[in-house]
Amino acid sequence: MRQGIYKVEREDGEPDPNVIDLNIDLSKCDDWASSTLPERERRYMFEGLPHLMERMLISKARHIRALNVFGIKKMNRNMLALQQNIKTITQNSNDAEFDRAKRFYALFSMSPQVRCLASCLVRGLLTRVV
């Protein structure tokens, strides 16, 4: 997310290169685990990964310098690419929905007041909304 550009002039049909690289690395890990570990242990190895990824997508948003409508679409595309790969690896369709992260990034497409509040939450200026 630090290297991604999320204030873009037009819609891009591809996820970020670092997301593609992460998916490739995760697939390699899964291939290794599938050929080395019993199925139960392989599933255990990836069990918490979707939740960790969703948490990282939200917590690391503070590193995004600027974000516009096309940037939000790009972030959604990144999440979709990660989601598809995780569902394939974990073989659980409910495991990697990234609902919280999707709702979080949807805040940025709302009114300026909501965007300001979301920005403050991301940067730690507010700890909760009363």
DOKOLRO-392443 format. One line per 4 residues: their letters; for each residue x, y, z negated of N, C-alpha, C, O. Coordinates in Angstrom, 2 decimals, padded with zeros to 5 digits, always signed. Layout:
! DOKOLRO-392443
a = X,Y,Z,X,Y,Z,X,Y,Z,X,Y,Z | ...
END
This chain:
! DOKOLRO-392443
mrqg = +000.82,-001.19,+000.00,+000.00,+000.00,+000.00,+000.87,+001.25,+000.00,+000.44,+002.31,+000.47 | +002.05,+001.13,-000.52,+002.93,+002.30,-000.53,+003.38,+002.67,+000.88,+003.59,+003.85,+001.18 | +003.54,+001.66,+001.74,+004.01,+001.93,+003.09,+002.87,+002.12,+004.08,+003.11,+002.56,+005.21 | +001.66,+001.79,+003.68,+000.53,+001.91,+004.59,+000.10,+003.36,+004.78,+000.25,+004.19,+003.87
iykv = -000.41,+003.66,+005.94,-000.92,+004.99,+006.24,-002.44,+004.87,+006.31,-002.97,+004.13,+007.14 | -003.12,+005.60,+005.44,-004.57,+005.47,+005.34,-005.30,+006.76,+005.69,-006.50,+006.88,+005.44 | -004.59,+007.70,+006.26,-005.22,+008.87,+006.84,-004.86,+008.83,+008.32,-003.85,+009.38,+008.76 | -005.73,+008.14,+009.08,-005.45,+007.88,+010.48,-006.47,+008.59,+011.36,-007.58,+008.90,+010.94
ered = -006.07,+008.84,+012.59,-006.90,+009.60,+013.52,-007.94,+008.76,+014.24,-008.97,+009.28,+014.68 | -007.68,+007.47,+014.36,-008.63,+006.60,+015.06,-008.63,+005.23,+014.39,-007.74,+004.89,+013.62 | -009.65,+004.47,+014.72,-009.80,+003.15,+014.12,-008.78,+002.19,+014.72,-008.58,+002.17,+015.94 | -008.16,+001.41,+013.86,-007.18,+000.41,+014.27,-007.80,-000.96,+014.02,-008.37,-001.19,+012.95
gepd = -007.69,-001.86,+014.96,-008.33,-003.16,+014.85,-007.55,-004.21,+014.08,-008.05,-005.31,+013.86 | -006.35,-003.88,+013.66,-005.50,-004.86,+013.01,-005.24,-004.48,+011.54,-005.21,-003.30,+011.20 | -005.06,-005.48,+010.68,-004.65,-005.17,+009.31,-003.21,-004.66,+009.29,-002.49,-004.76,+010.28 | -002.81,-004.11,+008.15,-001.43,-003.63,+007.99,-000.44,-004.77,+008.21,-000.73,-005.92,+007.90
pnvi = +000.75,-004.44,+008.73,+001.77,-005.47,+008.93,+002.15,-006.18,+007.62,+002.43,-007.38,+007.62 | +002.16,-005.44,+006.51,+002.52,-006.09,+005.24,+001.44,-007.07,+004.80,+001.76,-008.05,+004.12 | +000.18,-006.85,+005.16,-000.89,-007.79,+004.85,-000.72,-009.05,+005.71,-000.91,-010.17,+005.23 | -000.37,-008.86,+006.96,-000.12,-010.00,+007.85,+001.05,-010.82,+007.31,+000.98,-012.05,+007.28
dlni = +002.12,-010.14,+006.89,+003.28,-010.84,+006.33,+002.91,-011.60,+005.06,+003.35,-012.74,+004.87 | +002.11,-010.98,+004.19,+001.68,-011.65,+002.96,+000.87,-012.90,+003.29,+001.06,-013.94,+002.67 | -000.03,-012.80,+004.26,-000.83,-013.96,+004.64,+000.05,-015.08,+005.19,-000.19,-016.26,+004.91 | +001.05,-014.73,+005.96,+001.98,-015.74,+006.49,+002.72,-016.42,+005.34,+002.84,-017.64,+005.32
dlsk = +003.22,-015.62,+004.40,+003.94,-016.18,+003.25,+003.04,-017.07,+002.40,+003.46,-018.14,+001.95 | +001.79,-016.63,+002.18,+000.85,-017.45,+001.40,+000.56,-018.77,+002.10,+000.45,-019.81,+001.46 | +000.43,-018.73,+003.41,+000.18,-019.96,+004.18,+001.37,-020.91,+004.09,+001.19,-022.12,+003.98 | +002.58,-020.35,+004.14,+003.78,-021.19,+003.99,+003.82,-021.83,+002.61,+004.16,-023.01,+002.48
cddw = +003.47,-021.06,+001.58,+003.43,-021.62,+000.22,+002.39,-022.74,+000.14,+002.64,-023.78,-000.48 | +001.25,-022.52,+000.75,+000.20,-023.53,+000.74,+000.65,-024.78,+001.49,+000.39,-025.89,+001.04 | +001.31,-024.60,+002.62,+001.82,-025.76,+003.37,+002.79,-026.56,+002.53,+002.73,-027.79,+002.49 | +003.70,-025.86,+001.85,+004.66,-026.53,+000.99,+003.94,-027.27,-000.14,+004.22,-028.44,-000.41
asst = +003.00,-026.56,-000.79,+002.28,-027.17,-001.92,+001.46,-028.38,-001.46,+001.37,-029.37,-002.18 | +000.87,-028.29,-000.27,+000.06,-029.41,+000.24,+000.90,-030.64,+000.51,+000.43,-031.76,+000.33 | +002.13,-030.44,+000.93,+002.98,-031.59,+001.24,+003.76,-032.10,+000.03,+004.35,-033.17,+000.08 | +003.74,-031.33,-001.06,+004.57,-031.68,-002.22,+003.76,-032.05,-003.45,+004.12,-032.98,-004.18
lper = +002.67,-031.35,-003.70,+001.91,-031.51,-004.94,+000.62,-032.28,-004.72,+000.06,-032.28,-003.62 | +000.14,-032.94,-005.77,-001.21,-033.51,-005.69,-002.24,-032.38,-005.53,-002.00,-031.25,-005.95 | -003.37,-032.69,-004.92,-004.38,-031.68,-004.61,-004.80,-030.87,-005.83,-004.94,-029.65,-005.74 | -004.98,-031.51,-006.95,-005.41,-030.81,-008.17,-004.39,-029.75,-008.59,-004.76,-028.63,-008.95
erry = -003.12,-030.09,-008.54,-002.06,-029.16,-008.90,-001.92,-028.04,-007.87,-001.62,-026.90,-008.22 | -002.14,-028.37,-006.60,-002.09,-027.35,-005.55,-003.20,-026.32,-005.77,-002.96,-025.12,-005.67 | -004.40,-026.79,-006.08,-005.51,-025.87,-006.34,-005.22,-025.00,-007.57,-005.52,-023.81,-007.58 | -004.64,-025.60,-008.59,-004.29,-024.87,-009.81,-003.29,-023.75,-009.52,-003.37,-022.67,-010.09
mfeg = -002.37,-024.03,-008.62,-001.33,-023.07,-008.28,-001.92,-021.77,-007.71,-001.37,-020.69,-007.94 | -003.01,-021.87,-006.97,-003.62,-020.70,-006.33,-004.88,-020.21,-007.04,-005.53,-019.29,-006.55 | -005.22,-020.80,-008.17,-006.50,-020.55,-008.82,-006.77,-019.08,-009.15,-007.86,-018.60,-008.86 | -005.86,-018.38,-009.73,-006.09,-017.00,-010.14,-005.70,-015.95,-009.11,-005.85,-014.75,-009.35
lphl = -005.22,-016.40,-007.98,-004.71,-015.48,-006.96,-005.75,-014.47,-006.45,-005.43,-013.29,-006.32 | -006.99,-014.89,-006.15,-007.96,-013.90,-005.67,-008.23,-012.77,-006.67,-008.36,-011.61,-006.28 | -008.31,-013.12,-007.93,-008.56,-012.10,-008.95,-007.37,-011.16,-009.11,-007.54,-009.96,-009.28 | -006.18,-011.72,-009.04,-004.97,-010.90,-009.10,-004.90,-009.95,-007.91,-004.59,-008.77,-008.07
merm = -005.20,-010.45,-006.73,-005.14,-009.61,-005.54,-006.17,-008.48,-005.61,-005.87,-007.34,-005.25 | -007.36,-008.79,-006.08,-008.38,-007.75,-006.19,-007.95,-006.68,-007.19,-008.12,-005.49,-006.95 | -007.39,-007.11,-008.29,-006.91,-006.15,-009.30,-005.80,-005.27,-008.73,-005.76,-004.06,-008.99 | -004.91,-005.86,-007.95,-003.82,-005.10,-007.34,-004.35,-004.11,-006.30,-003.86,-002.99,-006.22
lisk = -005.34,-004.51,-005.52,-005.92,-003.61,-004.53,-006.49,-002.36,-005.18,-006.42,-001.27,-004.61 | -007.03,-002.52,-006.36,-007.61,-001.37,-007.07,-006.52,-000.58,-007.80,-006.45,+000.64,-007.66 | -005.70,-001.26,-008.57,-004.73,-000.54,-009.40,-003.64,+000.16,-008.58,-003.14,+001.20,-009.00 | -003.29,-000.39,-007.44,-002.24,+000.22,-006.62,-002.77,+001.31,-005.69,-002.01,+001.90,-004.93
arhi = -004.06,+001.57,-005.75,-004.64,+002.63,-004.91,-004.06,+004.00,-005.27,-004.11,+004.92,-004.45 | -003.52,+004.13,-006.44,-002.95,+005.43,-006.85,-001.74,+005.81,-006.00,-001.33,+006.97,-005.99 | -001.18,+004.85,-005.29,-000.03,+005.13,-004.43,-000.43,+005.61,-003.04,+000.42,+006.02,-002.26 | -001.70,+005.56,-002.74,-002.17,+006.04,-001.44,-002.21,+007.56,-001.50,-002.93,+008.13,-002.33
raln = -001.46,+008.21,-000.65,-001.36,+009.67,-000.69,-002.59,+010.35,-000.11,-003.05,+011.35,-000.67 | -003.12,+009.83,+000.97,-004.30,+010.43,+001.61,-005.13,+009.31,+002.22,-004.61,+008.29,+002.67 | -006.45,+009.52,+002.22,-007.37,+008.49,+002.69,-008.53,+009.17,+003.39,-009.12,+010.10,+002.86 | -008.86,+008.70,+004.60,-010.03,+009.23,+005.29,-010.93,+008.06,+005.68,-010.67,+006.92,+005.28
vfgi = -011.98,+008.34,+006.45,-012.96,+007.31,+006.81,-012.29,+006.15,+007.55,-012.57,+004.99,+007.26 | -011.40,+006.46,+008.49,-010.71,+005.39,+009.22,-009.76,+004.63,+008.31,-009.53,+003.43,+008.50 | -009.19,+005.31,+007.32,-008.34,+004.65,+006.35,-009.11,+003.69,+005.46,-008.61,+002.62,+005.11 | -010.33,+004.06,+005.11,-011.19,+003.17,+004.32,-011.52,+001.93,+005.14,-011.50,+000.81,+004.62
kkmn = -011.81,+002.12,+006.43,-012.07,+000.97,+007.30,-010.84,+000.08,+007.41,-010.95,-001.14,+007.44 | -009.67,+000.71,+007.47,-008.43,-000.05,+007.54,-008.23,-000.87,+006.26,-007.81,-002.02,+006.31 | -008.53,-000.26,+005.11,-008.40,-000.98,+003.85,-009.39,-002.15,+003.80,-009.05,-003.23,+003.33 | -010.60,-001.93,+004.29,-011.58,-003.02,+004.35,-011.10,-004.14,+005.27,-011.32,-005.32,+004.98
rnml = -010.45,-003.78,+006.36,-009.90,-004.78,+007.27,-008.80,-005.58,+006.58,-008.71,-006.80,+006.75 | -007.96,-004.89,+005.80,-006.92,-005.58,+005.03,-007.54,-006.57,+004.07,-007.08,-007.71,+003.95 | -008.59,-006.12,+003.37,-009.26,-007.00,+002.41,-009.88,-008.20,+003.11,-009.84,-009.32,+002.58 | -010.45,-007.99,+004.28,-011.06,-009.10,+005.02,-010.00,-010.12,+005.44,-010.23,-011.33,+005.34
alqq = -008.85,-009.64,+005.89,-007.78,-010.55,+006.28,-007.29,-011.37,+005.09,-007.08,-012.57,+005.19 | -007.11,-010.70,+003.95,-006.69,-011.41,+002.74,-007.77,-012.40,+002.29,-007.47,-013.53,+001.90 | -009.00,-011.95,+002.36,-010.13,-012.78,+001.94,-010.21,-014.07,+002.77,-010.39,-015.15,+002.21 | -010.09,-013.95,+004.06,-010.17,-015.13,+004.92,-009.05,-016.12,+004.62,-009.27,-017.33,+004.57
nikt = -007.86,-015.60,+004.41,-006.73,-016.48,+004.11,-006.90,-017.15,+002.75,-006.65,-018.35,+002.62 | -007.30,-016.40,+001.76,-007.48,-016.95,+000.42,-008.58,-018.02,+000.42,-008.44,-019.06,-000.22 | -009.67,-017.76,+001.13,-010.75,-018.75,+001.21,-010.26,-020.04,+001.85,-010.67,-021.13,+001.44 | -009.40,-019.94,+002.84,-008.84,-021.12,+003.48,-007.93,-021.88,+002.51,-007.98,-023.10,+002.43
itqn = -007.12,-021.15,+001.79,-006.16,-021.78,+000.87,-006.88,-022.41,-000.32,-006.61,-023.56,-000.68 | -007.80,-021.66,-000.94,-008.46,-022.17,-002.15,-009.62,-023.09,-001.83,-010.10,-023.81,-002.71 | -010.08,-023.09,-000.59,-011.21,-023.91,-000.15,-012.46,-023.64,-000.99,-013.26,-024.53,-001.24 | -012.59,-022.37,-001.41,-013.75,-021.95,-002.20,-014.26,-020.65,-001.61,-013.59,-019.62,-001.69
snda = -015.44,-020.69,-001.03,-015.96,-019.51,-000.33,-016.35,-018.39,-001.29,-016.43,-017.24,-000.87 | -016.59,-018.70,-002.55,-016.99,-017.66,-003.51,-015.81,-017.05,-004.25,-015.98,-016.08,-004.99 | -014.65,-017.61,-004.06,-013.50,-017.23,-004.87,-012.91,-015.88,-004.52,-012.36,-015.21,-005.39 | -012.99,-015.47,-003.27,-012.26,-014.28,-002.84,-013.17,-013.28,-002.15,-012.93,-012.92,-000.99
efdr = -014.19,-012.84,-002.81,-015.11,-011.89,-002.19,-014.60,-010.45,-002.28,-014.97,-009.62,-001.44 | -013.78,-010.14,-003.26,-013.23,-008.80,-003.47,-014.34,-007.75,-003.60,-014.20,-006.62,-003.13 | -015.44,-008.12,-004.24,-016.59,-007.21,-004.38,-016.22,-005.92,-005.13,-016.61,-004.83,-004.72 | -015.48,-006.07,-006.22,-015.09,-004.86,-006.98,-014.23,-003.93,-006.14,-014.44,-002.72,-006.15
akrf = -013.28,-004.48,-005.42,-012.39,-003.66,-004.60,-013.18,-002.99,-003.47,-012.92,-001.83,-003.15 | -014.12,-003.71,-002.88,-014.93,-003.12,-001.81,-015.78,-001.97,-002.34,-015.88,-000.92,-001.70 | -016.38,-002.16,-003.51,-017.17,-001.08,-004.12,-016.28,+000.10,-004.48,-016.67,+001.26,-004.32 | -015.08,-000.19,-004.97,-014.15,+000.86,-005.34,-013.79,+001.73,-004.14,-013.85,+002.96,-004.22
yalf = -013.41,+001.12,-003.03,-013.03,+001.89,-001.85,-014.24,+002.56,-001.20,-014.09,+003.57,-000.50 | -015.42,+002.03,-001.41,-016.63,+002.68,-000.90,-016.87,+004.02,-001.59,-017.49,+004.91,-001.01 | -016.38,+004.17,-002.81,-016.52,+005.45,-003.52,-015.90,+006.59,-002.72,-016.40,+007.72,-002.76 | -014.82,+006.31,-002.01,-014.11,+007.35,-001.28,-014.86,+007.84,-000.04,-014.50,+008.88,+000.52
smsp = -015.88,+007.11,+000.38,-016.66,+007.56,+001.53,-017.90,+008.33,+001.09,-018.74,+008.68,+001.92 | -018.02,+008.58,-000.19,-019.18,+009.30,-000.72,-018.91,+010.80,-000.81,-017.96,+011.29,-000.20 | -019.71,+011.49,-001.54,-019.61,+012.95,-001.64,-018.25,+013.38,-002.21,-017.56,+012.58,-002.85 | -017.87,+014.63,-001.98,-016.59,+015.12,-002.50,-016.48,+015.00,-004.03,-015.40,+014.74,-004.55
qvrc = -017.58,+015.18,-004.73,-017.55,+015.06,-006.18,-017.22,+013.63,-006.61,-016.42,+013.41,-007.52 | -017.84,+012.66,-005.94,-017.57,+011.26,-006.26,-016.14,+010.90,-005.89,-015.47,+010.17,-006.63 | -015.66,+011.40,-004.74,-014.27,+011.15,-004.34,-013.30,+011.72,-005.37,-012.29,+011.09,-005.70 | -013.59,+012.90,-005.86,-012.73,+013.53,-006.88,-012.71,+012.68,-008.14,-011.64,+012.44,-008.71
lasc = -013.86,+012.21,-008.57,-013.95,+011.37,-009.76,-013.18,+010.07,-009.54,-012.43,+009.65,-010.42 | -013.37,+009.45,-008.39,-012.65,+008.21,-008.09,-011.15,+008.45,-008.08,-010.38,+007.62,-008.58 | -010.73,+009.55,-007.51,-009.31,+009.88,-007.46,-008.74,+010.05,-008.87,-007.64,+009.59,-009.16 | -009.49,+010.71,-009.73,-009.05,+010.88,-011.12,-008.96,+009.54,-011.83,-008.02,+009.31,-012.60
lvrg = -009.91,+008.65,-011.58,-009.88,+007.32,-012.20,-008.64,+006.55,-011.74,-007.98,+005.90,-012.54 | -008.34,+006.63,-010.46,-007.19,+005.91,-009.90,-005.90,+006.41,-010.51,-005.03,+005.62,-010.86 | -005.76,+007.69,-010.64,-004.51,+008.27,-011.12,-004.40,+008.25,-012.63,-003.41,+008.74,-013.19 | -005.41,+007.71,-013.30,-005.34,+007.57,-014.74,-005.67,+008.85,-015.48,-005.43,+008.93,-016.69
lltr = -006.21,+009.85,-014.80,-006.57,+011.09,-015.46,-007.81,+010.91,-016.32,-008.00,+011.61,-017.32 | -008.64,+009.98,-015.95,-009.81,+009.59,-016.74,-009.70,+008.12,-017.04,-009.23,+007.36,-016.20 | -010.12,+007.71,-018.19,-010.06,+006.30,-018.52,-011.40,+005.62,-018.36,-011.47,+004.41,-018.19 | -012.47,+006.39,-018.40,-013.78,+005.81,-018.19,-014.77,+006.92,-017.84,-014.53,+008.10,-018.10
vv = -015.85,+006.52,-017.26,-016.91,+007.46,-016.90,-017.98,+007.37,-017.96,-018.49,+006.29,-018.25 | -018.34,+008.50,-018.53,-019.36,+008.51,-019.58,-020.72,+008.74,-018.96,-021.72,+008.78,-019.67
END
